[in-house]
Amino acid sequence: MVQNFEILTERTRIVPFVREHIPVILEMLKEPDSNKYIAPMLDRTDEFYLEKLESNVPENEARLQFFSVFTQDSNKFLGTMNLNKFKPTGHDQIGLHLCRDFWNNGYGTECAKAILEFAKNERKMKEIFWVFEPEHDVSKKLALKLGFEPHLETKDEWGEVHIYRKVLKPE
């Protein structure tokens, strides 16, 4: 993993996820409705979350795919992002999970745009996918706002998911 790697946006600092971030991520995962539209993470125990996060540490050291997001002004934890494979399809996907205090303030758009640029310019990806549950209207709205288009409706082991696709055109 690249040392001192960060992506700066207007208001945020996106850095590689590391073990030291686990306590603040656990707090976010326990917020009301935090995992409402993330079936694999819904109604899980603290032990499950801890095990999942711990398993992401070596994965992230091998290939940067999980990020933690902090505010630039106060270094407050804002949420997480991912740029990894959606296992059922093998598609490269982008995802984000924000703390409740940061919902509906434009942070999702700001951070997703930055990760899309990283995917295009650093990873040289030609396309990327946005995977969400059909009931997750906010995720659908953000995907459309970012230029994703409907691609596939399918089921995984937890239920139905919608997959939107965005072609990443070189500049």
N, C-alpha and C positions, 0 to 999 in steps of 0.2 A: 504494500500500500504506500502511496505517496505521502511522505512526511509533510506536515504543515499545509496540507491541501485544504483549500476552502473556496467556496463560491460566494461572492458577495452580491446581494441584490440591494435595492434601494434601502430596505429596512432590515434585512436579515443576513445571517451568516450561516451557510450550509457547509457542514463538516462531516468527515467520515464518522459513522457510528463506532463507538468504542465501549468497552466494558464499563467505564466510569459514567456513561450516560444511562445505564440501566435503571438506577433509582428514580430519575425523573420520568423516564418512559413508563415505568410501572405505575407511577401516580397518574399519568395521562390515561393509561389503559383502564384504571378504576373509576374514571369520571363517568357520571350518568350519560348514557347513550353513546359513549365513546366507540363501542364496537357494534352498534346497532345494525350496521350494514356490512359487517365483516364476519360472515358466518363462522369461519374457522377460529375466530378469536372471541366469539360471543359466549358469555357466561362461563368463562374459564377461571380456574383457580390462580392465585398468585404464583404457585409452584409451576403451573403450566407456562405462564407468561415468562417467568424467570428462566425456565429451561429453554424455551424458544429463543429468547434474547441471547442467552449464553451460547446457543448453537450458532447464532448469527455472527458472533465475534470472529471465529476462525474463518468462516466463509468470507467475511468482509476483508480480512487480512489477505486472503488469497486473491480476491477480486472485488474491488470497490463496487458495492451494490446497495448498501444501506447507509442512510445519512441521518444526521440529527440537525435540527434547525434551531437557531437561537436568534434573538433580536440583537441588532447591532448596538443599539443605544444602551441597553441594560443587561445584555447577555442572559436574558430570561429564556428558558426552554420554551419553544413554540410548538414543536412536533417532530415527526419523522417523515422521511421520504424513502422511496426505493426505486431502483432501476435494475430490475432483475428478470429472470425468466418466470413466466406463468406456467407452472409445471404441466397442467393438463394439455396445453397446446404447444409449449416450447417457444411461444412468442415473447419477445422482449417487452416488458411492461413498465410503465411508470405508475407510481402510487404515492399518496400522501395521507398523513393522519395528523390532524392538528388538535392541540389542546383546546378545550371548550372556550376559554377566554379569547381565543384568536379567531373563532368562527365569524364569518360574515364581515370580514374587514379587508378582503383582498389579498390576504397572505397566500392562500392556495394558488391563485393565479400567478402572483409574483414568483413564488418558489417553483411552480411547475414550469413556467417559462424558462427559468434558469437551468433546470435539469434537462429540459428539452434541448437547449443550446449545448449543454455538456454532452448529451447523447449524440447530437449531430456533429459537433466540432471535435470532440475529444475521442469519443467511441466510434465515430464515423458510421453511425447507424443510418440506414436508409429509410427505416420505418419503425414505428413504435406503437404500442397498444395500451389502451386504457380499459381495465377490467373492473366491472362493478355489478352489484346486484340490481335487478330491475326496479326495485322500490327506491333506490338511492337517487332521488331527483337532483340533489345538489351536485353529486358526482357527474351525472349526465349533463347538467347545465355547464359545469366547468369544462368537461371534455369538449362539448360543442363550441364553447367560447374560445378554446385553444386550437380549434381547427380539426379536431378528430371527427371522423365520420363512422356511422354504423358499419360494422364489418360482419359480426357473427353473434348469434344467440345460441348458447349451448348450456350444458349442465356439467358441473363438476361434482365431486363427492358430497358437497354441501347444498347443492341446489342450482337453480338457474343463474346464469351470469350473462351480461351483455359485454361484448368486446367491441370497442371502437378502435379505429386505425387512423394514424396520421403518417403521411409520407413526409420525411425530413429532406427537404430539397437543399442541395448545396448552394451557398451564396456566390 
